[in-house]
Amino acid sequence: MKKYVITQSIGTWSYKEGMNRPDANPLDEIFVADSNDWEELWNKYCLLGGRSITYLDRGIWRGLNIYKQRSEARYMLEYYAKKNGRA
């Protein structure tokens, strides 16, 4: 059983007071990768951008999450799938 999971959160942002301001609640979360080996997954996480948030011109931000328990990631993925009509 694979323990560790990387997901990507997606939300909206706006430019206020000279700064990019992400909205507090993500709109969606999608699966990126999973592994039994923490070091392997951490290296992949770092290669994909790690803790940085990417701000796209369309007002969308993307950021990675890493879960140490697959059940926690499954719960969040199912929540967003239901919220966005994919389940």
Number of C-alpha atoms within 10 A of each C-alpha: 6 11 15 22 25 23 20 17 20 19 18 18 19 15 10 8 7 6 8 13 14 18 13 9 10 16 15 17 23 18 15 15 14 19 16 13 11 14 10 12 18 17 11 16 20 12 9 13 12 16 12 11 14 13 18 11 8 9 13 16 22 19 19 22 17 20 15 14 12 17 13 12 22 13 11 14 19 15 15 18 15 10 12 12 7 9 9
